[in-house]
Amino acid sequence: MITDINRTSVKSELNKESLADYWEGYFHYKENSPELYQIAQGGLVAKVEEIRKEKRPFVDSQRVIGRLLTELGSSHNFHRQFREQLPDFHPNQILGMHLYDIMIQNTDTWTYIETKPSKHVYPHATYFKPDRK
């Protein structure tokens, strides 16, 4: 699950009704491209798990997504399939929403920080675990 920097707002699930319209792209991807979704799910979960084990866990969404897309570019036809199946969407933006969904569902509590203005459609988000010493 994730919480804000003041730990006043905790999110543990996505509520479609309260999300901005651009989230429809994520749900379209999740429901209509299950193979791509599973590939990204496995890669993102593995990256979060690697980071979680660090002494000072810190997930920089742009870096995690960039690394995953680079890896998928050399080992899979993810990019081609994404362009064919989802021509109106950008993989980095959709995977940003995918990562957010993963972080919400994670059993650990992560603090979520938007590092771009909150009204920005696809914020460069970071997540960290302040409890670690």
PyMOL CGO cylinders between C-alpha atoms (Angstrom):
from pymol import cmd
from pymol.cgo import CYLINDER

trace = [
    CYLINDER, 0.00, 0.00, 0.00, 1.08, 3.58, -0.33, 0.3, 1, 1, 1, 1, 1, 1,
    CYLINDER, 1.08, 3.58, -0.33, 0.68, 6.61, 1.88, 0.3, 1, 1, 1, 1, 1, 1,
    CYLINDER, 0.68, 6.61, 1.88, 1.36, 10.29, 1.40, 0.3, 1, 1, 1, 1, 1, 1,
    CYLINDER, 1.36, 10.29, 1.40, 4.39, 11.98, 2.93, 0.3, 1, 1, 1, 1, 1, 1,
    CYLINDER, 4.39, 11.98, 2.93, 2.42, 12.87, 6.09, 0.3, 1, 1, 1, 1, 1, 1,
    CYLINDER, 2.42, 12.87, 6.09, 0.99, 9.36, 6.37, 0.3, 1, 1, 1, 1, 1, 1,
    CYLINDER, 0.99, 9.36, 6.37, -2.51, 10.83, 6.42, 0.3, 1, 1, 1, 1, 1, 1,
    CYLINDER, -2.51, 10.83, 6.42, -3.85, 9.17, 3.28, 0.3, 1, 1, 1, 1, 1, 1,
    CYLINDER, -3.85, 9.17, 3.28, -3.41, 5.46, 2.71, 0.3, 1, 1, 1, 1, 1, 1,
    CYLINDER, -3.41, 5.46, 2.71, -4.33, 3.78, -0.58, 0.3, 1, 1, 1, 1, 1, 1,
    CYLINDER, -4.33, 3.78, -0.58, -4.59, 0.03, -0.89, 0.3, 1, 1, 1, 1, 1, 1,
    CYLINDER, -4.59, 0.03, -0.89, -6.70, -0.30, -4.04, 0.3, 1, 1, 1, 1, 1, 1,
    CYLINDER, -6.70, -0.30, -4.04, -7.55, 1.60, -7.21, 0.3, 1, 1, 1, 1, 1, 1,
    CYLINDER, -7.55, 1.60, -7.21, -11.01, 3.09, -7.30, 0.3, 1, 1, 1, 1, 1, 1,
    CYLINDER, -11.01, 3.09, -7.30, -11.98, 3.62, -10.95, 0.3, 1, 1, 1, 1, 1, 1,
    CYLINDER, -11.98, 3.62, -10.95, -14.68, 6.13, -10.04, 0.3, 1, 1, 1, 1, 1, 1,
    CYLINDER, -14.68, 6.13, -10.04, -12.26, 8.49, -8.30, 0.3, 1, 1, 1, 1, 1, 1,
    CYLINDER, -12.26, 8.49, -8.30, -9.51, 8.41, -10.93, 0.3, 1, 1, 1, 1, 1, 1,
    CYLINDER, -9.51, 8.41, -10.93, -8.92, 10.96, -13.67, 0.3, 1, 1, 1, 1, 1, 1,
    CYLINDER, -8.92, 10.96, -13.67, -10.12, 10.11, -17.19, 0.3, 1, 1, 1, 1, 1, 1,
    CYLINDER, -10.12, 10.11, -17.19, -6.61, 9.36, -18.46, 0.3, 1, 1, 1, 1, 1, 1,
    CYLINDER, -6.61, 9.36, -18.46, -6.58, 6.22, -16.27, 0.3, 1, 1, 1, 1, 1, 1,
    CYLINDER, -6.58, 6.22, -16.27, -8.93, 4.63, -18.81, 0.3, 1, 1, 1, 1, 1, 1,
    CYLINDER, -8.93, 4.63, -18.81, -5.79, 3.97, -20.88, 0.3, 1, 1, 1, 1, 1, 1,
    CYLINDER, -5.79, 3.97, -20.88, -4.35, 1.84, -18.10, 0.3, 1, 1, 1, 1, 1, 1,
    CYLINDER, -4.35, 1.84, -18.10, -7.55, -0.16, -17.66, 0.3, 1, 1, 1, 1, 1, 1,
    CYLINDER, -7.55, -0.16, -17.66, -7.81, -0.64, -21.43, 0.3, 1, 1, 1, 1, 1, 1,
    CYLINDER, -7.81, -0.64, -21.43, -4.23, -2.00, -21.45, 0.3, 1, 1, 1, 1, 1, 1,
    CYLINDER, -4.23, -2.00, -21.45, -4.88, -4.25, -18.45, 0.3, 1, 1, 1, 1, 1, 1,
    CYLINDER, -4.88, -4.25, -18.45, -8.11, -5.70, -19.86, 0.3, 1, 1, 1, 1, 1, 1,
    CYLINDER, -8.11, -5.70, -19.86, -7.27, -5.88, -23.58, 0.3, 1, 1, 1, 1, 1, 1,
    CYLINDER, -7.27, -5.88, -23.58, -3.55, -6.72, -23.67, 0.3, 1, 1, 1, 1, 1, 1,
    CYLINDER, -3.55, -6.72, -23.67, -3.17, -9.46, -21.05, 0.3, 1, 1, 1, 1, 1, 1,
    CYLINDER, -3.17, -9.46, -21.05, 0.11, -10.81, -22.44, 0.3, 1, 1, 1, 1, 1, 1,
    CYLINDER, 0.11, -10.81, -22.44, 1.77, -7.39, -22.35, 0.3, 1, 1, 1, 1, 1, 1,
    CYLINDER, 1.77, -7.39, -22.35, 0.27, -6.75, -18.93, 0.3, 1, 1, 1, 1, 1, 1,
    CYLINDER, 0.27, -6.75, -18.93, 1.71, -10.01, -17.54, 0.3, 1, 1, 1, 1, 1, 1,
    CYLINDER, 1.71, -10.01, -17.54, 5.15, -9.34, -19.02, 0.3, 1, 1, 1, 1, 1, 1,
    CYLINDER, 5.15, -9.34, -19.02, 5.26, -5.86, -17.49, 0.3, 1, 1, 1, 1, 1, 1,
    CYLINDER, 5.26, -5.86, -17.49, 3.75, -7.11, -14.22, 0.3, 1, 1, 1, 1, 1, 1,
    CYLINDER, 3.75, -7.11, -14.22, 6.50, -9.68, -13.79, 0.3, 1, 1, 1, 1, 1, 1,
    CYLINDER, 6.50, -9.68, -13.79, 9.24, -7.20, -14.63, 0.3, 1, 1, 1, 1, 1, 1,
    CYLINDER, 9.24, -7.20, -14.63, 7.91, -4.40, -12.42, 0.3, 1, 1, 1, 1, 1, 1,
    CYLINDER, 7.91, -4.40, -12.42, 7.25, -6.67, -9.44, 0.3, 1, 1, 1, 1, 1, 1,
    CYLINDER, 7.25, -6.67, -9.44, 10.77, -8.12, -9.73, 0.3, 1, 1, 1, 1, 1, 1,
    CYLINDER, 10.77, -8.12, -9.73, 12.30, -4.64, -9.80, 0.3, 1, 1, 1, 1, 1, 1,
    CYLINDER, 12.30, -4.64, -9.80, 10.28, -3.50, -6.77, 0.3, 1, 1, 1, 1, 1, 1,
    CYLINDER, 10.28, -3.50, -6.77, 11.27, -6.66, -4.92, 0.3, 1, 1, 1, 1, 1, 1,
    CYLINDER, 11.27, -6.66, -4.92, 14.97, -6.03, -5.67, 0.3, 1, 1, 1, 1, 1, 1,
    CYLINDER, 14.97, -6.03, -5.67, 14.67, -2.48, -4.38, 0.3, 1, 1, 1, 1, 1, 1,
    CYLINDER, 14.67, -2.48, -4.38, 12.67, -3.53, -1.32, 0.3, 1, 1, 1, 1, 1, 1,
    CYLINDER, 12.67, -3.53, -1.32, 15.62, -5.62, -0.13, 0.3, 1, 1, 1, 1, 1, 1,
    CYLINDER, 15.62, -5.62, -0.13, 18.00, -2.65, -0.16, 0.3, 1, 1, 1, 1, 1, 1,
    CYLINDER, 18.00, -2.65, -0.16, 19.03, -0.91, 3.04, 0.3, 1, 1, 1, 1, 1, 1,
    CYLINDER, 19.03, -0.91, 3.04, 17.27, 2.29, 1.97, 0.3, 1, 1, 1, 1, 1, 1,
    CYLINDER, 17.27, 2.29, 1.97, 14.54, 1.26, -0.49, 0.3, 1, 1, 1, 1, 1, 1,
    CYLINDER, 14.54, 1.26, -0.49, 13.69, 3.98, -2.99, 0.3, 1, 1, 1, 1, 1, 1,
    CYLINDER, 13.69, 3.98, -2.99, 11.68, 3.43, -6.18, 0.3, 1, 1, 1, 1, 1, 1,
    CYLINDER, 11.68, 3.43, -6.18, 12.17, 6.11, -8.82, 0.3, 1, 1, 1, 1, 1, 1,
    CYLINDER, 12.17, 6.11, -8.82, 9.38, 5.36, -11.29, 0.3, 1, 1, 1, 1, 1, 1,
    CYLINDER, 9.38, 5.36, -11.29, 11.15, 6.86, -14.32, 0.3, 1, 1, 1, 1, 1, 1,
    CYLINDER, 11.15, 6.86, -14.32, 14.29, 4.83, -13.71, 0.3, 1, 1, 1, 1, 1, 1,
    CYLINDER, 14.29, 4.83, -13.71, 12.47, 1.57, -12.97, 0.3, 1, 1, 1, 1, 1, 1,
    CYLINDER, 12.47, 1.57, -12.97, 10.27, 1.89, -16.05, 0.3, 1, 1, 1, 1, 1, 1,
    CYLINDER, 10.27, 1.89, -16.05, 13.16, 3.02, -18.25, 0.3, 1, 1, 1, 1, 1, 1,
    CYLINDER, 13.16, 3.02, -18.25, 15.27, 0.03, -17.21, 0.3, 1, 1, 1, 1, 1, 1,
    CYLINDER, 15.27, 0.03, -17.21, 12.41, -2.40, -17.77, 0.3, 1, 1, 1, 1, 1, 1,
    CYLINDER, 12.41, -2.40, -17.77, 11.63, -0.99, -21.21, 0.3, 1, 1, 1, 1, 1, 1,
    CYLINDER, 11.63, -0.99, -21.21, 15.31, -1.20, -22.14, 0.3, 1, 1, 1, 1, 1, 1,
    CYLINDER, 15.31, -1.20, -22.14, 15.50, -4.83, -21.01, 0.3, 1, 1, 1, 1, 1, 1,
    CYLINDER, 15.50, -4.83, -21.01, 12.31, -5.70, -22.88, 0.3, 1, 1, 1, 1, 1, 1,
    CYLINDER, 12.31, -5.70, -22.88, 13.67, -4.03, -26.01, 0.3, 1, 1, 1, 1, 1, 1,
    CYLINDER, 13.67, -4.03, -26.01, 16.59, -6.41, -26.18, 0.3, 1, 1, 1, 1, 1, 1,
    CYLINDER, 16.59, -6.41, -26.18, 14.86, -9.58, -25.05, 0.3, 1, 1, 1, 1, 1, 1,
    CYLINDER, 14.86, -9.58, -25.05, 11.27, -9.36, -26.26, 0.3, 1, 1, 1, 1, 1, 1,
    CYLINDER, 11.27, -9.36, -26.26, 9.04, -7.81, -28.91, 0.3, 1, 1, 1, 1, 1, 1,
    CYLINDER, 9.04, -7.81, -28.91, 7.11, -5.89, -26.22, 0.3, 1, 1, 1, 1, 1, 1,
    CYLINDER, 7.11, -5.89, -26.22, 7.55, -2.52, -27.95, 0.3, 1, 1, 1, 1, 1, 1,
    CYLINDER, 7.55, -2.52, -27.95, 6.25, -3.73, -31.31, 0.3, 1, 1, 1, 1, 1, 1,
    CYLINDER, 6.25, -3.73, -31.31, 3.30, -5.48, -29.70, 0.3, 1, 1, 1, 1, 1, 1,
    CYLINDER, 3.30, -5.48, -29.70, 2.52, -2.44, -27.57, 0.3, 1, 1, 1, 1, 1, 1,
    CYLINDER, 2.52, -2.44, -27.57, 2.51, -0.15, -30.64, 0.3, 1, 1, 1, 1, 1, 1,
    CYLINDER, 2.51, -0.15, -30.64, 0.29, -2.59, -32.54, 0.3, 1, 1, 1, 1, 1, 1,
    CYLINDER, 0.29, -2.59, -32.54, -2.18, -3.25, -29.73, 0.3, 1, 1, 1, 1, 1, 1,
    CYLINDER, -2.18, -3.25, -29.73, -2.21, 0.18, -28.09, 0.3, 1, 1, 1, 1, 1, 1,
    CYLINDER, -2.21, 0.18, -28.09, -1.32, 2.74, -30.77, 0.3, 1, 1, 1, 1, 1, 1,
    CYLINDER, -1.32, 2.74, -30.77, -2.86, 5.66, -28.85, 0.3, 1, 1, 1, 1, 1, 1,
    CYLINDER, -2.86, 5.66, -28.85, -0.82, 5.12, -25.69, 0.3, 1, 1, 1, 1, 1, 1,
    CYLINDER, -0.82, 5.12, -25.69, 2.80, 5.56, -24.59, 0.3, 1, 1, 1, 1, 1, 1,
    CYLINDER, 2.80, 5.56, -24.59, 4.38, 2.58, -22.81, 0.3, 1, 1, 1, 1, 1, 1,
    CYLINDER, 4.38, 2.58, -22.81, 6.23, 4.66, -20.21, 0.3, 1, 1, 1, 1, 1, 1,
    CYLINDER, 6.23, 4.66, -20.21, 3.04, 6.45, -19.20, 0.3, 1, 1, 1, 1, 1, 1,
    CYLINDER, 3.04, 6.45, -19.20, 0.95, 3.28, -19.01, 0.3, 1, 1, 1, 1, 1, 1,
    CYLINDER, 0.95, 3.28, -19.01, 3.70, 1.49, -17.07, 0.3, 1, 1, 1, 1, 1, 1,
    CYLINDER, 3.70, 1.49, -17.07, 3.82, 4.44, -14.66, 0.3, 1, 1, 1, 1, 1, 1,
    CYLINDER, 3.82, 4.44, -14.66, 0.18, 3.77, -13.84, 0.3, 1, 1, 1, 1, 1, 1,
    CYLINDER, 0.18, 3.77, -13.84, 0.91, 0.04, -13.72, 0.3, 1, 1, 1, 1, 1, 1,
    CYLINDER, 0.91, 0.04, -13.72, 3.71, 0.64, -11.20, 0.3, 1, 1, 1, 1, 1, 1,
    CYLINDER, 3.71, 0.64, -11.20, 1.38, 2.80, -9.09, 0.3, 1, 1, 1, 1, 1, 1,
    CYLINDER, 1.38, 2.80, -9.09, -1.15, -0.05, -9.08, 0.3, 1, 1, 1, 1, 1, 1,
    CYLINDER, -1.15, -0.05, -9.08, 1.57, -2.51, -8.03, 0.3, 1, 1, 1, 1, 1, 1,
    CYLINDER, 1.57, -2.51, -8.03, 2.72, -0.23, -5.22, 0.3, 1, 1, 1, 1, 1, 1,
    CYLINDER, 2.72, -0.23, -5.22, -0.84, 0.12, -3.92, 0.3, 1, 1, 1, 1, 1, 1,
    CYLINDER, -0.84, 0.12, -3.92, -1.22, -3.66, -3.83, 0.3, 1, 1, 1, 1, 1, 1,
    CYLINDER, -1.22, -3.66, -3.83, 2.18, -4.27, -2.23, 0.3, 1, 1, 1, 1, 1, 1,
    CYLINDER, 2.18, -4.27, -2.23, 1.96, -5.65, 1.32, 0.3, 1, 1, 1, 1, 1, 1,
    CYLINDER, 1.96, -5.65, 1.32, 4.64, -3.22, 2.51, 0.3, 1, 1, 1, 1, 1, 1,
    CYLINDER, 4.64, -3.22, 2.51, 3.81, 0.42, 3.15, 0.3, 1, 1, 1, 1, 1, 1,
    CYLINDER, 3.81, 0.42, 3.15, 5.55, 2.81, 0.77, 0.3, 1, 1, 1, 1, 1, 1,
    CYLINDER, 5.55, 2.81, 0.77, 5.47, 6.60, 0.92, 0.3, 1, 1, 1, 1, 1, 1,
    CYLINDER, 5.47, 6.60, 0.92, 4.44, 8.12, -2.40, 0.3, 1, 1, 1, 1, 1, 1,
    CYLINDER, 4.44, 8.12, -2.40, 5.77, 11.45, -3.60, 0.3, 1, 1, 1, 1, 1, 1,
    CYLINDER, 5.77, 11.45, -3.60, 4.89, 13.22, -6.83, 0.3, 1, 1, 1, 1, 1, 1,
    CYLINDER, 4.89, 13.22, -6.83, 7.89, 15.20, -8.02, 0.3, 1, 1, 1, 1, 1, 1,
    CYLINDER, 7.89, 15.20, -8.02, 6.03, 17.06, -10.75, 0.3, 1, 1, 1, 1, 1, 1,
    CYLINDER, 6.03, 17.06, -10.75, 2.95, 19.22, -10.18, 0.3, 1, 1, 1, 1, 1, 1,
    CYLINDER, 2.95, 19.22, -10.18, 0.00, 17.15, -9.00, 0.3, 1, 1, 1, 1, 1, 1,
    CYLINDER, 0.00, 17.15, -9.00, -2.11, 18.26, -11.97, 0.3, 1, 1, 1, 1, 1, 1,
    CYLINDER, -2.11, 18.26, -11.97, 0.47, 16.82, -14.39, 0.3, 1, 1, 1, 1, 1, 1,
    CYLINDER, 0.47, 16.82, -14.39, -1.03, 13.84, -16.18, 0.3, 1, 1, 1, 1, 1, 1,
    CYLINDER, -1.03, 13.84, -16.18, 1.91, 11.48, -15.67, 0.3, 1, 1, 1, 1, 1, 1,
    CYLINDER, 1.91, 11.48, -15.67, 3.96, 12.54, -12.66, 0.3, 1, 1, 1, 1, 1, 1,
    CYLINDER, 3.96, 12.54, -12.66, 7.48, 11.38, -12.10, 0.3, 1, 1, 1, 1, 1, 1,
    CYLINDER, 7.48, 11.38, -12.10, 6.66, 9.55, -8.88, 0.3, 1, 1, 1, 1, 1, 1,
    CYLINDER, 6.66, 9.55, -8.88, 8.92, 8.11, -6.24, 0.3, 1, 1, 1, 1, 1, 1,
    CYLINDER, 8.92, 8.11, -6.24, 8.20, 5.66, -3.47, 0.3, 1, 1, 1, 1, 1, 1,
    CYLINDER, 8.20, 5.66, -3.47, 10.30, 5.03, -0.39, 0.3, 1, 1, 1, 1, 1, 1,
    CYLINDER, 10.30, 5.03, -0.39, 10.17, 3.16, 2.90, 0.3, 1, 1, 1, 1, 1, 1,
    CYLINDER, 10.17, 3.16, 2.90, 10.91, 5.59, 5.74, 0.3, 1, 1, 1, 1, 1, 1,
    CYLINDER, 10.91, 5.59, 5.74, 10.85, 2.89, 8.42, 0.3, 1, 1, 1, 1, 1, 1,
    CYLINDER, 10.85, 2.89, 8.42, 14.21, 1.40, 7.42, 0.3, 1, 1, 1, 1, 1, 1,
    CYLINDER, 14.21, 1.40, 7.42, 17.34, 2.38, 9.30, 0.3, 1, 1, 1, 1, 1, 1,
]
cmd.load_cgo(trace, "trace")
